[in-house]
Structure formats: C-alpha cells, structure tokens
Amino acid sequence: MNAKDFSNSLKPAEIVAQTVGIYEEAVRLRRMIHENPELGFEEHKTAEIIANYLQKLGIEVTTGVAKTGVVGILRGEKKGPVLALRADIDALPIQEKTDVSYKSKNPGIMHACGHDMHTAMLLSAAKVLSQNKQHISGTIKFIFQPAEEMKGGGIMMVEEGVLSNPTVDHVFAFHVWPELATGKYGFRNGAIMASMDTFDVVLKGKKGHGAAPHQGVDAIVGAAHVVTALQTIVSRETDPIDSVVLTIGTIEAGDGYNIIPEKASFKGTVRTLDANTRKEVAASIQRIIEGVASALKLEVEINFNSTVGYPVTMNDPKFNDHAAAIAIDLFGENAVQWLNKPSMASEDFAFYLEQVPGTFVFLGVGENPDDPMKLHSDVFLPDEKAMIQGISLIVGLALNTTEKIQ
C-alpha cells in the first residue's frame, strides 16, 4: 500500500523531524494537563490552556462548544477538503496512585485513559501545521471534546454543529492503546469498537417475612431469574458468529436476614458490533424482563440509556486505508498492525463517524504489551515516546488529505 505523492508537501522524513523538534514541548503540555485533570463538562482550566495555545498560533478559536469544548480552525493556502481532528479532554473520578512528579493535583480525579496525551498531541500537531500552512490543501478543524467518559460529549458536539461551518468531509481520531507496543498503530476497517447501551431495572413485589414467603412477592428471586434469563440473549438468540456482551454491573435488594423485600434493582450494559443486532438485543432485553417479571407477579420499571448509548465505532475503509498508507510512509510497514478483531469497549467518536466518513486508530503506548497496564487503572502511565508517532500521523494526514477520499 502506498500513500499519495508527497512531492507537493513535506516529505515523511521532514514531518517526523518537525515532530521530534516539538516533542519536548508536547511532553510538557501533556504533563501540565495530567497534573490538572478535570471531569466531564468541568474542564474549564483545560479548555483555557487549549484556547490560549491555539490563539497564540493564530488559529481561529471558538470556546464553550458543548459547554467546555474548544474548536480551532486553520485554513490552508490551497483549496481542498475540510478535515476534522478530534481529541477528548476529560479525566476520570479515580485517585491517582502513581509516584511521578507530575501526578494529579486534584484529589479523586486522574487522567487514567490517556486523554491528556490525546490533547497534547493534537495541540502539538496544530503548532506544526500552523507553521506549514503553505502545504495545507483545504481547512483543518481541531476539535477538543469534553465529557467522553459516559457523559455524551461527542453527541452534544455533533448536535451543536461541530461538523458544519465549514462542513467537514472527513474526521480522524485515535486512542492510546497499551495492548499495542509503542511505535505501532492499530488499524481496522469497519467496526473497531462496540456499541454500548445501559439499562436500569426496578422490580416491585410485596414485602413479606422469610418464614411466610407465600404471603409476599419476592423481588430478589425475581431479579435472580431475570438476570439469568437475560444471558440467553447471548447464548440462544444471537448468531454465534455475531458478538454480544451483556453485563449486570450492580444489583441491590433487601436489608435483613429474614425479610423478603418488595423491591430489587439492577443495572447493566450491553455491547454489540452491528446496528441491527443492537436494535434486536434492546428489544429482547425489554421482552425478557417484562415477561419474567409478569410470570413472577412483579411490577417492573425499565429505563434504557439513562446515560447515553454509544453506537458502533465504524471506520470508513477508504479513509482508513488512506490513513494507514500515510502511517506506512512515515514509519514503515512494520509500524502498522491490522487488527484481527475489534474491541468490545466503546467510544463516543462513533457519533462523528455516523455523520462523516473517517477513521479511529489505536496508538500503541505499551512498554510491555504482553502484560499491559490497563486503561482506567489508578497507575496508568502511557509511554510518552508514542507521541512522536501520534503527532506525525496527525500532521501527515492533514498535509496529505488534499481531496475528498471516495
């Protein structure tokens, strides 16, 4: 696979050289953001850092998008498409347990998913690109999105028009991935991450005494039957070649040894890799819960997606191949790993990909990928050297997407 002709742009070696030149600044940026983590829709200091940095580069800046999001626009000196580059900026409610000098200063909040690195890489790429406007064909839109972690920042950005004015032709983002070695990119055509839907269920029966169960309607027994029956969606209703993961994460009921409670509640998630399967599974969840509850004389309340449901993260094959070809030109064939299977985790970049063709790539940050440090771990520290690959790919893609990929 070969990328486009670089003759009218920076050559791959020049892109990497400029990235290496900005690497120490990228590290400082990443560590400053890591020290000051903020939760979704509360990223005020982070947004201020981003906006100030972009404004100093002469990039048009809009703040307050989806509450705390920031959007920058850089117009090239040649005609061409509009390419959107997105980084998520929020942290997690986790108490950091690393011993690095730049550990979180905010108790109970940590950048444990690499969003600090995503932000630093996109800012650094913006600096390189602002110094090479003469090589840009079209417009680059830098999207710094709040609240990726289960709060719907992605869909809010889309609904507020981040993909218009100017209309975006392609979108790109990546996520640090500890299961890939530093220096590797993980590419996959089609589904790369699963959909994710949540459900909250309350079963209501009749309180009774443990010695006289016939006088009550046992919500705990009902919950046990429902939870068990829900797994038949995976084992007996889904094509074995398809993928569905249904997990009950919490269950609560009762407060005594010998009291039959009138209420039991539980909540869970379901993940799929196909839009039709997602719809079918949602209908099955409702049917089974209502059916089992009725059979056991229980009333039921079901709240589906009380948070935000995420669609499948679906890469456009043509644009994905385009990005992979550029990665190969930058760092060679061995830098690109084509993934055999998707991740069953989910990602709200999927909302952008529902609207505009693009790609989502995994960026290897694993110093020991055979025993990887887990995302959302209280000691998660991605390998900062991977930012060279990350920044280079962003810059290479921005400089070499000179026309709409069709």
QUIRA-V659186 format. One record per backbone hydrogen bond with DSSP energy under -1.0 kcal/mol. NH is the residue of the N-H (numbers start at 1). CO is the residue of the C=O. If there is no record, write none. Layout:
BEGIN
NH&CO + NH&CO
END
This chain:
BEGIN
9&6 + 15&11 + 16&12 + 17&13 + 18&14 + 19&15 + 20&16 + 21&17 + 26&22 + 27&23 + 28&24 + 29&25 + 30&26 + 31&27 + 32&28 + 33&29 + 34&30 + 35&31 + 42&39 + 44&42 + 47&43 + 48&44 + 49&45 + 50&46 + 51&47 + 52&48 + 53&49 + 54&50 + 55&51 + 56&52 + 58&55 + 59&54 + 60&73 + 62&71 + 65&69 + 67&64 + 68&66 + 69&65 + 70&144 + 71&62 + 72&142 + 73&60 + 74&140 + 76&138 + 77&133 + 78&136 + 83&139 + 84&170 + 85&141 + 86&172 + 87&143 + 89&145 + 91&38 + 92&110 + 94&92 + 97&378 + 103&100 + 105&35 + 109&106 + 110&92 + 112&110 + 118&114 + 119&115 + 120&116 + 121&117 + 122&118 + 123&119 + 124&120 + 125&121 + 126&122 + 127&123 + 128&124 + 129&125 + 130&126 + 131&127 + 132&129 + 135&132 + 136&133 + 138&78 + 139&81 + 140&74 + 141&83 + 142&72 + 143&85 + 144&70 + 145&87 + 150&148 + 153&147 + 156&152 + 157&153 + 158&154 + 159&155 + 160&156 + 161&158 + 162&157 + 164&161 + 168&163 + 169&82 + 170&82 + 171&357 + 172&84 + 173&359 + 175&361 + 177&363 + 180&177 + 182&366 + 184&181 + 185&335 + 186&362 + 187&337 + 190&315 + 192&313 + 193&313 + 194&345 + 195&272 + 196&310 + 197&270 + 199&268 + 200&303 + 201&266 + 202&301 + 203&264 + 204&299 + 205&262 + 206&217 + 208&260 + 210&258 + 212&209 + 215&212 + 216&213 + 217&206 + 219&261 + 222&218 + 223&219 + 224&220 + 225&221 + 226&222 + 227&223 + 228&224 + 229&225 + 230&226 + 232&229 + 233&230 + 235&231 + 236&232 + 242&239 + 245&271 + 247&269 + 249&267 + 250&267 + 252&265 + 260&208 + 264&203 + 265&252 + 266&201 + 267&250 + 268&199 + 269&247 + 270&197 + 271&245 + 278&274 + 279&275 + 280&276 + 281&277 + 282&278 + 283&279 + 284&280 + 285&281 + 286&282 + 287&283 + 288&284 + 289&285 + 290&286 + 291&287 + 292&288 + 293&289 + 294&290 + 295&291 + 296&292 + 297&294 + 298&293 + 299&204 + 301&202 + 303&200 + 305&198 + 310&196 + 313&193 + 315&190 + 316&358 + 320&316 + 321&317 + 322&318 + 323&319 + 324&320 + 325&321 + 326&322 + 327&323 + 328&324 + 329&325 + 330&326 + 331&327 + 332&328 + 335&332 + 336&333 + 337&185 + 339&187 + 343&192 + 350&347 + 351&348 + 353&349 + 354&350 + 355&352 + 356&352 + 359&171 + 361&173 + 362&186 + 363&175 + 364&184 + 365&177 + 366&180 + 371&368 + 376&112 + 377&374 + 380&377 + 383&365 + 386&383 + 387&384 + 388&385 + 390&386 + 391&387 + 392&388 + 393&389 + 394&390 + 395&391 + 396&392 + 397&393 + 398&394 + 399&395 + 400&396
END
